[in-house]
Structures are given as structure tokens and as C-alpha cells.
Amino acid sequence: MLTKLVRGGFPALIFSTLAGAALAGDIVVPPPPPPPPPPPPPVSLDPLLSVNVSTNELVRLNPLSGAQTVVGTIRNGTQAYDVRNPDLAYLNGTVYALDTDPLGTGRSELLGIDPATAEIVSRVSVRLSGAEVPLAEGLAAINGQLWIGFRPAADAYLSNRLGRLALDGAITGVLNYTTSGADFDGLGDNGAALLSVDGQVTAGGAIDKLYTLDSSSVYYNLMTSIEKSGFDGVNDVATFQGRQYLIDGSGRLDAFNAADGSLSSTAIGSALYGITTPEPATAAGMLLALLMRRR
């Protein structure tokens, strides 16, 4: 019977087992438990995305705190990818970048970039009626549709056409803004309409301008001039919490006041090109995806 007692009141079976093990030297001390895994890297809640063209890194920016977080080096497979002055848009969980090289290859590409890893997930040439487009500078997403500002001819300076851009790189529904003097250096949106920046870079310091666009007709409305001493070459615009943010000619992020055209006195970053932010409806989903990827 297992409960038979011996000296000291211990069960006989347990006593004899322990004694035998001690005599045989078979008592094994269990190893300590393994250390807990390191905590996952913090998930960035910085709302704006840009590209550092000096390091070819996708970065996150927080305009309120000034924080910058490197997502990673933009790469195609295992190879780092040299991005040339991109314009950015965010659509359906993917960052899209226009990569244009009018004076080199004479072609433009649409890159799809994973916002959590900076890996290129798609890459197509931008085409109009089957022909490659040499200059494409503006890219925006509104109401689930990509829009592109481009120039179909071999003109390295003016992007004065606006069209719908499919994910396979095909442009349709072209609007011609030539007579209005438009130059779509960068496209964005304010949630209701497309925005365009005309980043004039001249020796005389011409004033850059921000426009609203009516994509149903050729309507180009001056929203405001951008007033800041020495501020030339704005290249993109994005809207976050009702406020516009611009990338200036020095590659920095500036907060913009649409009421008077002024910019914040404190700029963030360096060598930045292109700016975008997730659509409000998808921001929570993107955060969840980032959390799941780090589990």
C-alpha cells in the first residue's frame, strides 16, 4: 500500500525511492528556465511617411514631437534600391512611390512599398497609351484612386497633365493643364480635394504655391502662396488632422498654415523627399498589422 509509514512518518515508497536515488547518485537538479525573449521593438505611431534620399530609407515622422523612426532601407529583394526624388501616396495598406528619371533613363516607375518593412512589393513602369512616361512628379490617393501629375513629352521640367493611375502603371482619363501654367511638383489631398504644390526653384527665389484641383475638370485654384524666406523647391504635401505638411527644398518637414501661407519655425529631418500619411480609415488597421508582424 502506498501510504505505509516508516520512521518519521514518511510514506515508505517515497522514502525508499529517495534513498535509492541518493545512493545511486541519480538525483538531477533541473536546469533553470530559459530567459524570456527580448521585447519586440516599439511600434512607431508616427503618422507621416517620407523617404530619406541620402540613405534610401523609409522613415516615419511625428510632426508634434519631432521624432523620426527609420522603418528600413528600401530594397528590392535583398538589394537596396536607389530611389530618385519620389512623390508618395498611401493606398490600401501600401506606400506608393513615383520614381522618375527624365534626364537619365527617360522613364518613370511606380513602386509599391510595404510600410512595415520598406520592402518593394510591386514595381511597374508608368505608361500612357503604351508609351513610357519620362517625367512623373506628383502622386496622390483620394477616394481609393491614385492620381498622377506628369508630362508625356520629353520635357524635364513641367508636369502639367493630371490622370488616373492604375496599379499596373497605366494612365487614363488625362486632363491637360497646359494653358493654366500648372506644374505638379507634388500632389496630396485634404480629404476632400486634390492638392498640388508648385515648388519653383529659381535664383530669384520665386514664391512656391499650393493649389486645389478639381479632378472632374481642368480647374486649378490658388489656395495660397507659401511665405518663408529662402524657401524654394517644395516637393510634396500631405494632410494630417486637418493640417497640411510640406517637404521643403532642403529636405525638411514643415507644418503649413493655410490661412496665411506661413510655415513652422521648426523643421524636421534632412534629405527627405515625398510625404504621405495613411487614410484615417486604415490607420488602425495598419497599426494592427505592424503589431502582428512583430509577434
Residue frames relative to the residue before (quaternion, step in Angstrom):
aa qw qx qy qz dx dy dz
M 1.0000 0.0000 0.0000 0.0000 0.00 0.00 0.00
L 0.5189 -0.6973 0.4012 0.2892 3.62 -0.82 0.96
T 0.7191 0.4587 -0.2616 0.4517 3.60 1.12 -0.54
K 0.3178 0.7507 -0.5164 0.2624 3.62 1.21 0.36
L 0.2885 -0.7959 0.5153 0.1334 3.59 -0.75 1.09
V 0.1291 -0.7461 0.6458 0.0979 3.56 -1.25 0.51
R 0.7961 -0.2776 0.1942 0.5016 3.59 -1.27 -0.24
G 0.7948 0.2650 -0.2189 0.5002 3.56 -0.95 0.89
G 0.5325 -0.6753 0.3939 0.3243 3.57 1.20 -0.02
F 0.4815 0.6604 -0.4587 0.3487 3.63 1.18 0.22
P 0.5571 -0.5789 0.4557 0.3831 3.59 -1.05 0.53
A 0.5575 -0.6544 0.4027 0.3144 3.54 -0.91 0.95
L 0.6647 0.5222 -0.3217 0.4267 3.54 0.87 -0.90
I 0.6637 0.4945 -0.3076 0.4695 3.57 0.93 -0.89
F 0.6484 0.5338 -0.3213 0.4375 3.57 0.94 -0.93
S 0.7035 0.4684 -0.2790 0.4559 3.54 0.79 -1.00
T 0.6341 0.5365 -0.3386 0.4420 3.57 1.02 -0.71
L 0.6746 0.4880 -0.2971 0.4674 3.55 0.91 -0.92
A 0.6458 0.5257 -0.3269 0.4468 3.55 0.97 -0.85
G 0.6647 0.5082 -0.3065 0.4539 3.54 0.93 -0.89
A 0.6543 0.5124 -0.3157 0.4578 3.55 0.99 -0.81
A 0.6482 0.5205 -0.3279 0.4488 3.55 1.02 -0.82
L 0.6574 0.5098 -0.3139 0.4575 3.56 0.99 -0.85
A 0.7128 0.4496 -0.2613 0.4706 3.54 1.00 -0.79
G 0.4178 -0.7252 0.4565 0.3019 3.59 1.24 -0.23
D 0.4568 0.7265 -0.4115 0.3068 3.56 1.17 0.52
I 0.4451 0.6783 -0.4862 0.3247 3.61 1.18 0.09
V 0.1083 -0.8042 0.5842 0.0137 3.60 -0.71 1.10
V 0.3232 -0.7304 0.5682 0.1982 3.55 -0.79 1.02
P 0.4221 -0.7181 0.4782 0.2783 3.63 -0.63 1.00
P 0.5255 -0.6390 0.4499 0.3364 3.60 -1.02 0.73
P 0.5734 -0.5766 0.4340 0.3878 3.58 -1.15 0.47
P 0.5804 -0.5835 0.4194 0.3831 3.59 -1.09 0.53
P 0.5672 -0.5985 0.4264 0.3719 3.61 -1.07 0.62
P 0.5648 -0.5932 0.4324 0.3769 3.59 -1.11 0.57
P 0.5660 -0.5964 0.4281 0.3750 3.58 -1.07 0.56
P 0.5665 -0.5908 0.4304 0.3806 3.62 -1.08 0.56
P 0.5808 -0.5776 0.4212 0.3894 3.59 -1.12 0.55
P 0.5623 -0.6007 0.4288 0.3729 3.57 -1.08 0.58
P 0.5502 -0.6028 0.4446 0.3691 3.61 -1.06 0.57
P 0.5925 -0.5538 0.4208 0.4065 3.58 -1.13 0.47
P 0.5823 -0.6018 0.3999 0.3726 3.57 -1.04 0.65
V 0.4092 -0.6929 0.5386 0.2497 3.54 -1.03 0.79
S 0.3624 -0.7532 0.5076 0.2089 3.56 -0.68 1.06
L 0.1975 -0.7715 0.5949 0.1087 3.53 -0.95 0.93
D 0.3550 0.7438 -0.4985 0.2688 3.56 1.25 0.22
P 0.3891 -0.8149 0.3890 0.1823 3.56 -0.53 1.19
L 0.7257 0.4223 -0.2452 0.4846 3.62 1.14 -0.44
L 0.2056 -0.7717 0.5944 0.0944 3.55 -1.10 0.79
S 0.0619 0.7820 -0.6170 0.0628 3.56 -1.02 0.84
V 0.3770 -0.6930 0.5599 0.2530 3.56 -1.34 0.05
N 0.2769 -0.7064 0.6266 0.1779 3.54 -0.98 0.90
V 0.2420 -0.8222 0.4990 0.1284 3.57 -0.23 1.27
S 0.5572 0.5828 -0.4013 0.4346 3.59 1.24 -0.10
T 0.7879 0.2667 -0.1279 0.5401 3.58 1.04 -0.82
N 0.3531 -0.7486 0.4748 0.2993 3.61 1.34 -0.18
E 0.4379 0.6831 -0.4605 0.3600 3.56 0.99 0.90
L 0.3726 -0.6579 0.6028 0.2548 3.52 -1.21 0.66
V 0.0447 -0.8207 0.5692 -0.0224 3.58 -0.72 1.06
R 0.3035 -0.7083 0.6069 0.1947 3.50 -1.33 0.50
L 0.1446 -0.7956 0.5869 0.0403 3.53 -1.03 0.87
N 0.1669 -0.7459 0.6346 0.1145 3.53 -1.10 0.75
P 0.2921 -0.8033 0.4882 0.1762 3.61 -0.25 1.21
L 0.6305 0.5453 -0.3385 0.4365 3.59 1.19 -0.38
S 0.7838 0.3032 -0.1591 0.5180 3.57 0.93 -0.88
G 0.4428 -0.6888 0.4600 0.3435 3.58 1.19 -0.46
A 0.4356 0.7182 -0.4492 0.3045 3.59 1.27 0.07
Q 0.1180 -0.7556 0.6405 0.0701 3.53 -1.23 0.71
T 0.0564 -0.7904 0.6099 0.0012 3.56 -0.94 0.93
V 0.3118 -0.7397 0.5660 0.1877 3.58 -0.79 1.00
V 0.3258 -0.7304 0.5689 0.1914 3.57 -0.76 1.07
G 0.6738 -0.4283 0.3073 0.5177 3.56 0.93 -0.94
T 0.6106 -0.5238 0.4348 0.4046 3.53 -1.32 0.13
I 0.4387 -0.6776 0.5189 0.2814 3.57 -0.87 0.94
R 0.0714 0.8229 -0.5532 0.1081 3.56 -0.66 1.09
N 0.2982 -0.7068 0.6178 0.1728 3.47 -1.30 0.61
G 0.7754 -0.0632 -0.0109 0.6282 3.55 0.02 1.31
T 0.7780 -0.2644 0.2171 0.5270 3.58 -0.66 -1.10
Q 0.6249 0.5611 -0.3269 0.4334 3.58 1.27 -0.18
A 0.4541 -0.6537 0.5327 0.2877 3.56 -1.00 0.87
Y 0.2656 -0.7774 0.5572 0.1211 3.56 -1.04 0.82
D 0.3337 -0.7443 0.5504 0.1781 3.56 -0.87 1.01
V 0.1323 -0.8094 0.5709 0.0386 3.58 -0.31 1.28
R 0.2129 -0.8043 0.5487 0.0824 3.56 -0.81 1.06
N 0.8412 -0.2501 0.1401 0.4584 3.56 -0.49 1.28
P 0.0983 0.8585 -0.4992 0.0639 3.61 0.70 1.01
D 0.2295 -0.6727 0.6679 0.2210 3.50 -1.39 0.26
L 0.2473 -0.8261 0.5007 0.0758 3.58 -0.85 0.99
A 0.0140 0.7506 -0.6605 -0.0135 3.52 -1.33 0.51
Y 0.2695 -0.7537 0.5807 0.1485 3.57 -1.19 0.59
L 0.1250 0.7956 -0.5774 0.1342 3.56 -0.71 1.10
N 0.8693 -0.0513 0.0135 0.4915 3.57 -0.89 1.02
G 0.7610 -0.4206 0.2085 0.4478 3.56 0.83 1.00
T 0.6857 0.4295 -0.2765 0.5185 3.60 1.27 0.16
V 0.3320 -0.6901 0.6022 0.2257 3.55 -1.13 0.71
Y 0.1359 -0.7820 0.6044 0.0687 3.58 -0.80 1.03
A 0.1003 -0.7962 0.5966 0.0105 3.53 -1.00 0.94
L 0.2977 -0.7056 0.6141 0.1909 3.54 -1.06 0.85
D 0.0794 -0.7800 0.6207 0.0025 3.54 -0.74 1.09
T 0.0431 0.8436 -0.5281 0.0876 3.57 -0.21 1.28
D 0.0420 -0.8009 0.5968 -0.0264 3.56 -1.06 0.79
P 0.0493 -0.8683 0.4926 0.0325 3.61 0.60 1.14
L 0.7385 0.4096 -0.2364 0.4806 3.60 1.02 -0.69
G 0.6761 0.4566 -0.2927 0.4987 3.59 1.28 -0.10
T 0.8344 0.1184 -0.0342 0.5372 3.54 -0.01 -1.31
G 0.3523 -0.7493 0.4929 0.2675 3.59 1.18 -0.45
R 0.6700 0.4466 -0.3085 0.5064 3.57 1.12 0.58
S 0.2537 -0.7418 0.6012 0.1546 3.54 -1.32 0.37
E 0.1552 -0.7883 0.5909 0.0728 3.56 -1.13 0.70
L 0.2893 -0.7047 0.6188 0.1920 3.52 -1.28 0.57
L 0.1206 -0.7985 0.5890 0.0289 3.55 -0.63 1.18
G 0.2027 -0.7308 0.6359 0.1434 3.55 -1.07 0.78
I 0.0789 -0.8233 0.5618 -0.0203 3.58 -0.65 1.15
D 0.4284 -0.6825 0.5344 0.2551 3.55 -0.95 0.93
P 0.3642 -0.7726 0.4698 0.2230 3.65 -0.51 1.08
A 0.6510 0.5165 -0.3207 0.4545 3.60 1.22 -0.26
T 0.8082 0.2586 -0.1079 0.5180 3.61 1.10 -0.65
A 0.3745 -0.7348 0.4660 0.3204 3.61 1.28 -0.42
E 0.4537 0.6780 -0.4605 0.3500 3.60 1.21 0.31
I 0.4378 -0.6713 0.5318 0.2736 3.58 -1.04 0.81
V 0.1501 -0.8152 0.5572 0.0490 3.56 -0.66 1.13
S 0.7841 0.0516 -0.0658 0.6150 3.60 1.26 -0.20
R 0.0021 0.7865 -0.6164 0.0373 3.55 -1.17 0.66
V 0.1237 0.7912 -0.5836 0.1342 3.58 -0.53 1.19
S 0.4831 -0.6350 0.5096 0.3221 3.56 -1.21 0.48
V 0.4158 -0.6867 0.5410 0.2506 3.56 -1.15 0.71
R 0.0049 -0.8319 0.5502 -0.0720 3.57 -0.70 1.13
L 0.1482 -0.7393 0.6496 0.0975 3.51 -1.25 0.62
S 0.8231 -0.0912 -0.0024 0.5606 3.58 -0.52 1.22
G 0.7447 -0.4234 0.2086 0.4719 3.56 1.00 0.85
A 0.6601 0.4944 -0.3121 0.4716 3.60 1.22 -0.33
E 0.5091 -0.6558 0.4617 0.3124 3.56 -1.01 0.80
V 0.3663 -0.7259 0.5491 0.1933 3.55 -1.09 0.82
P 0.3537 -0.7836 0.4674 0.2058 3.62 -0.57 1.09
L 0.8064 0.1625 -0.0632 0.5651 3.60 1.04 -0.71
A 0.1415 0.7586 -0.6221 0.1323 3.57 -0.71 1.13
E 0.0547 -0.8588 0.5089 -0.0227 3.57 -0.38 1.23
G 0.7797 0.3387 -0.1746 0.4969 3.60 0.99 -0.74
L 0.0517 0.7844 -0.6156 0.0549 3.58 -0.99 0.86
A 0.1194 0.7768 -0.6091 0.1065 3.57 -0.93 0.96
A 0.2146 -0.7445 0.6146 0.1480 3.54 -1.29 0.41
I 0.1283 0.7712 -0.6136 0.1104 3.55 -0.86 1.00
N 0.8418 0.0397 -0.0822 0.5320 3.56 -0.93 0.98
G 0.7166 -0.4858 0.2507 0.4331 3.57 0.95 0.91
Q 0.6666 0.4775 -0.2897 0.4937 3.60 1.26 0.24
L 0.3453 -0.7054 0.5777 0.2226 3.57 -1.02 0.83
W 0.1091 -0.7597 0.6383 0.0592 3.55 -1.12 0.82
I 0.1568 -0.8019 0.5748 0.0441 3.53 -1.07 0.80
G 0.2133 -0.7254 0.6386 0.1432 3.54 -1.16 0.75
F 0.1218 0.8248 -0.5273 0.1639 3.58 -0.58 1.12
R 0.2654 -0.7061 0.6248 0.2014 3.50 -1.42 0.00
P 0.3322 -0.7882 0.4771 0.2019 3.64 -0.52 1.07
A 0.6909 0.4572 -0.2843 0.4825 3.59 1.09 -0.62
A 0.6355 -0.5392 0.3942 0.3873 3.55 -1.32 0.17
D 0.3250 0.7055 -0.5485 0.3095 3.56 0.46 1.25
A 0.2750 -0.8220 0.4810 0.1315 3.56 -0.45 1.19
Y 0.7273 0.4894 -0.2304 0.4225 3.59 1.20 -0.09
L 0.8108 0.2657 -0.1268 0.5060 3.63 0.88 -0.79
S 0.1167 -0.7510 0.6471 0.0605 3.55 -0.85 1.05
N 0.1166 0.8468 -0.5038 0.1251 3.57 0.00 1.27
R 0.5925 0.4899 -0.4043 0.4955 3.58 1.16 0.62
L 0.1662 -0.7617 0.6198 0.0894 3.54 -1.17 0.69
G 0.1207 0.8110 -0.5639 0.0990 3.59 -0.86 0.89
R 0.5407 -0.5714 0.4941 0.3700 3.53 -1.34 0.19
L 0.1820 -0.7944 0.5748 0.0739 3.56 -0.94 0.91
A 0.2803 -0.7520 0.5765 0.1535 3.57 -0.71 1.12
L 0.6215 -0.5742 0.3844 0.3691 3.56 -1.21 0.45
D 0.6321 0.4989 -0.3464 0.4812 3.59 1.26 -0.17
G 0.6271 -0.5840 0.3170 0.4064 3.60 1.30 0.18
A 0.5456 0.6286 -0.4013 0.3823 3.61 1.23 -0.09
I 0.2576 -0.7564 0.5874 0.1283 3.56 -1.01 0.93
T 0.0251 0.7819 -0.6217 0.0385 3.57 -0.97 0.92
G 0.7975 0.3361 -0.2160 0.4521 3.55 -1.36 0.13
V 0.1600 0.8448 -0.4967 0.1185 3.57 0.97 0.86
L 0.1389 -0.7446 0.6489 0.0726 3.53 -1.10 0.89
N 0.2769 -0.7812 0.5459 0.1229 3.56 -0.88 1.01
Y 0.1025 -0.8148 0.5705 0.0120 3.56 -0.57 1.21
T 0.2445 0.8190 -0.4974 0.1483 3.60 1.20 0.35
T 0.7116 0.4736 -0.2772 0.4387 3.59 0.80 -0.97
S 0.6558 0.5130 -0.3240 0.4492 3.61 1.15 -0.42
G 0.4634 -0.6999 0.4317 0.3303 3.56 1.26 -0.16
A 0.3165 0.7823 -0.4871 0.2249 3.57 1.20 0.42
D 0.0010 0.7503 -0.6608 -0.0194 3.51 -1.27 0.56
F 0.1927 -0.8316 0.5156 0.0736 3.55 -0.14 1.34
D 0.0696 -0.8222 0.5648 0.0074 3.57 0.31 1.24
G 0.7926 -0.0608 0.0409 0.6054 3.56 1.13 -0.58
L 0.1719 -0.7727 0.6028 0.0998 3.56 -1.10 0.73
G 0.0572 0.7545 -0.6531 0.0313 3.52 -1.27 0.61
D 0.2837 -0.7399 0.5624 0.2362 3.56 -1.14 -0.49
N 0.3389 -0.7276 0.5554 0.2175 3.54 -1.30 0.32
G 0.6754 -0.4806 0.2779 0.4855 3.55 1.27 0.39
A 0.7771 0.2733 -0.1451 0.5481 3.56 1.20 -0.48
A 0.8049 0.0738 -0.0032 0.5888 3.58 1.09 -0.67
L 0.5556 -0.5738 0.4792 0.3640 3.52 -1.30 0.36
L 0.1880 -0.7472 0.6268 0.1158 3.54 -1.19 0.68
S 0.1000 -0.7834 0.6109 0.0548 3.55 -1.14 0.65
V 0.1829 -0.7533 0.6194 0.1237 3.55 -1.06 0.78
D 0.1822 -0.7390 0.6416 0.0957 3.52 -1.10 0.86
G 0.0885 -0.8437 0.5294 0.0042 3.54 -0.04 1.32
Q 0.1028 -0.8341 0.5409 0.0333 3.55 0.21 1.27
V 0.0837 -0.7827 0.6165 0.0144 3.54 -0.79 1.07
T 0.2152 0.7719 -0.5632 0.2018 3.56 -0.28 1.27
A 0.6380 -0.5334 0.3896 0.3958 3.53 -1.24 0.41
G 0.6904 0.4846 -0.2788 0.4591 3.57 1.10 -0.66
G 0.4596 -0.7084 0.4382 0.3081 3.58 1.24 0.01
A 0.0575 0.8259 -0.5566 0.0688 3.59 0.84 0.94
I 0.5245 -0.6609 0.4448 0.3004 3.55 -1.06 0.82
D 0.3788 -0.7017 0.5582 0.2293 3.56 -0.90 0.96
K 0.2001 -0.8006 0.5604 0.0701 3.56 -1.15 0.63
L 0.2330 -0.7395 0.6179 0.1305 3.51 -1.28 0.60
Y 0.1039 -0.8138 0.5719 0.0005 3.57 -0.79 1.09
T 0.2848 -0.6704 0.6374 0.2514 3.51 -1.37 0.27
L 0.2295 -0.7872 0.5646 0.0943 3.56 -1.10 0.77
D 0.2372 -0.7051 0.6458 0.1718 3.51 -1.16 0.69
S 0.2439 -0.8235 0.4981 0.1195 3.56 -0.25 1.28
S 0.5886 0.5562 -0.3889 0.4392 3.60 1.23 0.06
S 0.7800 0.0700 -0.0587 0.6191 3.58 1.27 -0.22
V 0.5969 -0.5590 0.4201 0.3933 3.54 -1.27 0.19
Y 0.2664 0.7516 -0.5425 0.2641 3.55 0.22 1.33
Y 0.0234 -0.8120 0.5758 -0.0924 3.52 -0.56 1.25
N 0.0008 0.8478 -0.5261 0.0668 3.58 -0.12 1.28
L 0.4011 -0.7121 0.5235 0.2408 3.57 -0.76 1.06
M 0.2693 -0.7667 0.5659 0.1392 3.55 -0.65 1.14
T 0.7305 -0.2998 0.2080 0.5772 3.55 0.91 -0.93
S 0.4300 -0.6197 0.5688 0.3279 3.52 -1.31 0.27
I 0.3972 -0.7132 0.5305 0.2283 3.55 -1.14 0.66
E 0.1294 -0.8380 0.5298 0.0170 3.53 -0.34 1.27
K 0.3942 0.6659 -0.5735 0.2689 3.53 -0.62 1.17
S 0.5059 -0.6763 0.4446 0.2984 3.53 -0.80 1.01
G 0.8479 0.1345 -0.1195 0.4987 3.55 -0.88 0.99
F 0.5081 0.6528 -0.4177 0.3759 3.56 1.25 0.25
D 0.1611 0.7844 -0.5768 0.1616 3.58 -0.35 1.25
G 0.8290 0.3368 -0.1937 0.4022 3.52 -1.26 0.50
V 0.1733 0.7823 -0.5762 0.1609 3.60 0.99 0.71
N 0.1802 -0.8484 0.4942 0.0590 3.60 -0.77 0.99
D 0.8188 0.0164 -0.0241 0.5733 3.63 1.14 -0.20
V 0.1774 -0.7705 0.6072 0.0780 3.53 -1.31 0.45
A 0.0224 0.7694 -0.6383 0.0114 3.57 -1.16 0.69
T 0.2997 -0.7477 0.5680 0.1687 3.56 -1.21 0.53
F 0.0424 0.7775 -0.6251 0.0544 3.55 -0.93 0.99
Q 0.8419 -0.0522 -0.0302 0.5363 3.55 -0.77 1.15
G 0.7457 -0.4506 0.2120 0.4427 3.52 0.92 1.02
R 0.6870 0.4400 -0.2855 0.5029 3.59 1.24 0.03
Q 0.3903 -0.7210 0.5247 0.2292 3.55 -1.05 0.81
Y 0.1207 -0.7555 0.6410 0.0614 3.51 -1.25 0.73
L 0.1668 -0.8006 0.5742 0.0395 3.55 -0.97 0.95
I 0.3006 -0.6785 0.6275 0.2358 3.53 -1.32 0.43
D 0.2709 -0.8040 0.5103 0.1411 3.57 -0.55 1.15
G 0.7371 -0.4596 0.2901 0.4017 3.53 -1.36 0.12
S 0.6567 0.4757 -0.3108 0.4958 3.57 1.28 -0.22
G 0.5439 -0.6499 0.3841 0.3665 3.56 1.28 0.20
R 0.5374 0.6023 -0.4129 0.4219 3.57 1.08 0.73
L 0.4509 -0.6630 0.5300 0.2762 3.53 -1.27 0.50
D 0.0439 -0.7915 0.6096 -0.0069 3.56 -0.89 1.02
A 0.3730 -0.6749 0.5839 0.2540 3.56 -1.10 0.71
F 0.2437 -0.8015 0.5419 0.0677 3.55 -0.94 0.98
N 0.2143 -0.7545 0.6092 0.1171 3.54 -1.02 0.88
A 0.3084 -0.8001 0.4863 0.1679 3.57 -0.26 1.27
A 0.5748 0.6191 -0.3836 0.3731 3.59 1.14 -0.50
D 0.8295 0.1201 -0.0473 0.5433 3.59 0.91 -0.85
G 0.5384 -0.6598 0.3895 0.3509 3.60 1.26 0.10
S 0.4900 0.6779 -0.4311 0.3385 3.58 1.24 0.13
L 0.3013 -0.7305 0.5880 0.1726 3.52 -1.32 0.43
S 0.6247 -0.5483 0.3952 0.3911 3.55 -1.19 0.50
S 0.5131 -0.6526 0.4637 0.3095 3.54 -1.15 0.61
T 0.7265 0.3610 -0.2181 0.5426 3.58 1.23 -0.39
A 0.1213 -0.7964 0.5911 0.0394 3.57 -0.62 1.15
I 0.3306 -0.7504 0.5520 0.1513 3.55 -1.20 0.65
G 0.8404 0.2790 -0.1788 0.4288 3.54 -1.14 0.72
S 0.1487 -0.7472 0.6350 0.1280 3.50 -1.42 -0.16
A 0.8300 0.1929 -0.1692 0.4953 3.57 -1.21 0.61
L 0.3834 0.7245 -0.4886 0.2991 3.59 1.13 0.59
Y 0.0110 0.7721 -0.6353 0.0096 3.54 -1.17 0.64
G 0.7999 0.1969 -0.1898 0.5342 3.54 -0.79 1.06
I 0.0211 0.7881 -0.6140 0.0383 3.56 -1.11 0.74
T 0.1341 0.7726 -0.6144 0.0872 3.56 -1.04 0.77
T 0.1424 -0.7610 0.6238 0.1071 3.54 -1.33 0.19
P 0.5748 -0.5920 0.4180 0.3800 3.61 -1.05 0.60
E 0.5605 -0.5584 0.4767 0.3831 3.52 -1.21 0.52
P 0.6023 -0.5903 0.3766 0.3833 3.63 -0.95 0.74
A 0.6648 0.5269 -0.3155 0.4252 3.58 0.97 -0.80
T 0.7488 0.3901 -0.2184 0.4893 3.59 1.13 -0.54
A 0.4383 0.7184 -0.4580 0.2864 3.60 1.22 -0.14
A 0.6654 0.4935 -0.3108 0.4659 3.60 0.92 -0.87
G 0.6494 0.5174 -0.3153 0.4596 3.58 1.00 -0.78
M 0.6387 0.5186 -0.3312 0.4620 3.57 1.02 -0.77
L 0.6366 0.5228 -0.3293 0.4615 3.59 0.99 -0.81
L 0.6439 0.5155 -0.3224 0.4644 3.59 0.96 -0.85
A 0.6446 0.5189 -0.3228 0.4593 3.59 0.99 -0.82
L 0.6383 0.5232 -0.3278 0.4598 3.58 0.99 -0.80
L 0.6517 0.5169 -0.3114 0.4595 3.56 0.97 -0.86
M 0.6773 0.5011 -0.2977 0.4490 3.58 0.90 -0.93
R 0.6407 0.5369 -0.3334 0.4360 3.60 1.01 -0.76
R 0.7226 0.4411 -0.2420 0.4741 3.59 1.14 -0.60
R 0.4563 0.6803 -0.4554 0.3487 3.59 1.25 0.13
